[in-house]
Amino acid sequence: MTGLSAKHLNVWFGSGRDRVLAVDDVSFSVASGASFGLVGESGSGKSTILRALTGLAPNWSGEMMVGNEVLQGQRSSAFYKQVQMVFQDPYASLHPRHTVDQMLSETLYLHGVGEIDTHVEKLLDDVGLGNAFRFRYPHQLSGGQRQRVAIARALAPEPEILLLDEPTSALDVSVQAEILNLLTDLRSEHSLTYVMVSHDLAVVGHMCEEIAVMQNGKIVEIMPVADMRSMQAKHDYTQHLLKSSQGYERREFNG
């Protein structure tokens, strides 16, 4: 069963002479329960795809589907129960004047989840924080702890799909390992589908079964991660990425 898909997706910013095509005729499909990576250099359009899926990039054409639902215009509340996003910067994505409890409780309330206290405690346990962090503010947390809170908030409506936009790039390498292993465990426990954006081949090699390589808004190659690891890229640009990421095969995320 397909979790989400895009067909001939174009996304642009501006109009007229100022029009910039950020995503150019992109097609891909992610099976339900799979983990799919979008990789490429900065500005290749990979994060823009996630923003288009969530309705944050309104100028697009083509087709996007989540399950059997064709996405059109403004996203419904049902969509946001099914699809959630974890952003790159955990500090910027959390309200600085709200406690962890306020952020999680508000999200649960907005999605109509009952027994909020019980759910807040479970969410904190799920992301490895525990109740001791419940009434802290973001500035009282480390970068890794803030990202755990962001992940807990994304899990609050019990989604089926998580969109992960460089979720560890702002963190130290040792903390990256912890967060990636947490995401791997959560995917298994909650039967989640992941679409992960990253410029780091070690990250997608650890997290994903299949990757799409992007260059200048286009997907130039879709390949199994096993082929990436064995340097069996077909496209010249993918070969360039693999060769330029020196030592990525030796880097492992052990937790």
N, C-alpha and C positions, 0 to 999 in steps of 0.2 A: 504493500500500500504506500502511496506517495504522501510524504509529510508536507512538503511544499515544493513549488516549482515556479520557474520563470521561462517564458517563451518570447523570443525576439524583444527583449526588454530594452528600452531606451530611456535614459534619464538625462534631463538637461537643466541648466540654470540660466537665467536671463532670457532676453528675447532680442529679435532682430540681429543687428551686428554684434551685440554683446552676448548672444546665445553661445553657451559652451556645452557640448555634448560630453557628459561625464561617464555615461554607460552606453555602449554602442552595440545593439543587436545581441544581447546576452541571453543564452538559454542554458538551463541546467535543471536537474531534478534531484531531490533528496528523499530517500525512502524513509518512512516512519521508523524511528528508533536509530537512525544512522547518525554519524557525525561527519559533516562535510566542511572542508576548508576552502576559503577564498584567499589566495596568496598573491603577492605582487608588491612592487615598490610603492612608495608613497605617491598618491595621486592617480593610481591606476583604476580607481572606481569601485574598489571592493567594499569600502564602508558605505558608499552611496547606495549600493544595492540593499544593504540592511535598512538604510533610512527610507528607501522607497517601499520596502516591504511593510514597515511600520507606519507609513503615512507621513513621515517627516520630510520627504522630498516629493512635493506635489506634482511636479511637471514630469510626466512619464507617459510612455505608450507601450503597447505590447500586452502581454498577459502575465499576471501573477496569481497563483493559487495557493491556498492553505487547505490541505485535505481536498475536499470537493468544492470548496467555496472559492469563487472567482472574486478577487479583490477589486473593488471599484470605489473611487472617491474616499470619503472619510471612513476610517475604520470604526467598527461597532464595538460596543462593550464586550460582546461575545468574543471578538477577535483578540482583545487584550487579556481575556481569561485564558485563551489558547496559546498566545504568542507573547513572550516577554523578552526584553533586551537588557544585556549587561554592558555598560559603557566602559571606555578605556580608563577614564580618570575617576576613581572612586570618590575622591574628595569633592570634585565638581558636581557629581551626580547625587550627592546627599545634601539635604537642607542643613546648613550649619547651625541653625538655632533650634532644631528638633532633635530630641533624643532618639536613640535606636527604637525604643518602645513606641514613640509617637509615629515614626516613619512606618514601622511595620503594622501598627494598629490601624493607621489611616488607610493603608493599602488594603488590608483585610476588610475594613468597613466598606470601602468603595466597591469592592468586588462581592459584597454580600455574604462574606464568610462569618458564621456565628462562632461563639465561644472564643472570642478574640484572645483573651489571656492565655488560654491553653495553646492556641495556634502560635502565638508569639514565642512561647517557651519552646515549642517543637521546632520552629524555624531556626531559632538560635542554636538549638542542639544539632540540627541537621547540618549547619555550616561550621560546627566546631567551636562555637563561642560560649554558649551557656548563659544562664540567667544573670550572671555577674555583670554582663555587658549591657543589660537591658536599658538602664537609665543613664548611659553615657552619651556624650555628644561626639560628633565626628572628630573634633580637634583633640579629643582624649583617646583616640584610637590610632594605631599604626596603619600604614597603607594597606597591608594585608588584611587587617581586621576590618577596615572600611570596605574593602572589596567583598569580604565575607558578608557584611551587612547588605551590600548591594545585591549580592546573589540571593540572600534570604528574602529580600523584598521582591525580587523577580520570581521566586518560588511561591510567594504568598497566594496568588490566585490558582495555584496548582496547574500551571500551563503544561502543554504537551511539547512545545518548541521553545528553545532558548536561542536567541541571536546574540552572539558573543563578539563584541567589537574590540579587538586587541585587549582582552580582559586582564592581561598580566604585563603589558609593555611598560607600564609606569611603576612596576615593582622591582625590587632587588631580585637577583637570580634565585637565591635561596627561597625567597617568599613565592616567586613564580612557581617553583616546584610544588609547594604546598597547595596553592590555589588550583593548579592544573590537576593534581591528584584528587582534590576535593571535587572538582567538576566531573572527573571520571567516575568517582564513586556515586555522585548524585545522579548522573545519567543512568547508571545501572539500577540504582534504588528506585528511581521515579520513572523509568522507561522513557526518558526524554530524547527528543531529536535536537541535534546541535547544528547550527551553521556558524562557523567561527572564521572571523577575519583576522589575519595575521601577516606580518612581513617576515616572521621568524619560522624558518622551515623546521627547526627542532620542535617548536610548539605544535605545529600541525602534524608533524610526524608522530608526536606522542598522543595527540587527541583524536585524529581523524582517520577514517578508512579511505577517503577519496578526497582529492583536491582539484580545484579549478585554478589555473594560473592566469592572471590578468595582466594586460599591458595596454596602456592608453585606452582604457575603457572597454576593451574587448577580452573575451576569454580565448586564449590562444591554445590551451590544452587542458583537457580533463583526464586525470590519471589516478590509478590506485596509489596509495601511499607506499605500498610495497615496491612499485616501480620507481618512485622517487628515491627511496632508500638505496635501490640498486643502480641508480644513475641511468635509468632507461628512458629518459625524456626524449620525445620525438621532435619537439619544437626548439629552434635555436635559442629563443629567449629563456625557455625553461632550463635548458642546458647551462646558459649563462648564470641564472639564479643559483643553480646547484653548485656550480664551480665557485661562485663568489661567496657562498656561505661556507667558508672554510671551517671544517671541524664539526659541522652540525650533526654528522652521524655519530661522533664520539660523545656528544652531549646527551646525557640522559636525565630524566626527571625521576629521581627515586625519593620516595617519601616514607 
